Amino acid sequence: MSKGFRRSVPLFVLTAALAVSALACTRAYAPTPIQTLKPGVLQVCLYWGFAPFASAPTPTSPTSDWQGWDVDYLKAFAAANSLGFEVVPKDFDGIWLQPGSKDHPSCDIAGTGISDTADRRKATSQDGQDGAWSNTYYHVLRAFLVRKDDNITKVEDLRGTKAIVTQGSTANIDLCYRMNQKGIHPCVKTDGDHPCSSFPGLSLSEFPETARETDPTCVYIDYPREKDETCAGADVAAGTNKYPDPFAYGGGYGSIKSLADGSSKGKCTFDTAPLAPNPAWPHCNMVDKENAYAEPFSFVVRAKDTGLLKALNCYINSHKYEGQLPPDLDPPCVKPPWTPDPDTDCPQ
């Protein structure tokens, strides 16, 4: 894997100004008629609290009330194939397993900013699963939302503070790997939750929790209030929900920017002054204890759906998210070896 990946393959960062809904709805390539769970309707599993990729007033809001980059993107794909569009709301943790269940698939496609990782790919191909990953439609950087007068440039800056991440997200994984690399431990929680225990290679024996009384440098890793990242942004900006005083919310660079400029609309809102939140520390995601990688976002599809995966991959080929190039990264990102090259058997 080339250390020069950031130059040979552009790493795009989606900005809040991108109008995904304006994508041309040219008919996607389908070698055979697309078969969906509900005839004529594309059912999509989405997480309601992850603006700007997907959001809704409540988890059970009707499809018409959902909005976001992935919502618009998959609506356009459905329209290109003369399919209706319907949201199936799900929590984020494990959403990539929903379409591929051999016995009880919940939807045709899962979305909402799903990072394509080797471990998630393994989970979607294990016994009882038959999910397939689409081509990459977007590359993301990690970042943190911090208050106006705060700053963070490395994981050591989080010592003795609170860091909020979506449970089970790659922001959660990235934070845990980076803390482990630097010998920083998570703080013990009263509910017994260990925020880093479920990630491969981070055993509790080598990555224990510590009490703040004995280790004031531990990081208290919490999850967004009401499972909505706009609530995490509001808590960071206002300095509420202490233990300790909120310091940063970790997420994708595009998501963090949309929170900072107020374009993300979720359950919670916050006053942008005098503690206006800012994005800080753009960086690649850590795939293991040593390597940071260019994090690809993909969709997960029911593999047995005739024509669906092929049509989606060809649609992605000609409908990439585009935005501004990220700042130079040190160290540069590596290219993850499990992500496929774009399908060449598509109409031009």
Secondary structure, 3 states (H helix, E strand, C coil): CCCCHHHHCCCCECCCCCCHHHCCCCCCCCCCCCCCCECCEEEEEECCEECCCEECCCCCCCHHHCECHHHHHHHHHHHHCCCEEEEEECCCCCHHHCCCECCCCCCCEECCCCECCHHHHHHCCCCCECEEECCCCEEECEEEEECCCCCCCCHHHHCCCEEECCCCCHHHHHHHHHHHHCCCCEECCCCCCCCCCCCCCCCCCCCCCECCCCCCCCEEEECCHHHCHHHHHHHHHHCCCCCCCEEEEEEEHHHHHHHHCCCCCCCCCCCCCCCCCEEEEEECEECCCCCEECEEECCEEECCCCCHHHHHHHHHHHCCCCCECCCCCCCCCECCCCCCCCCCCCCC
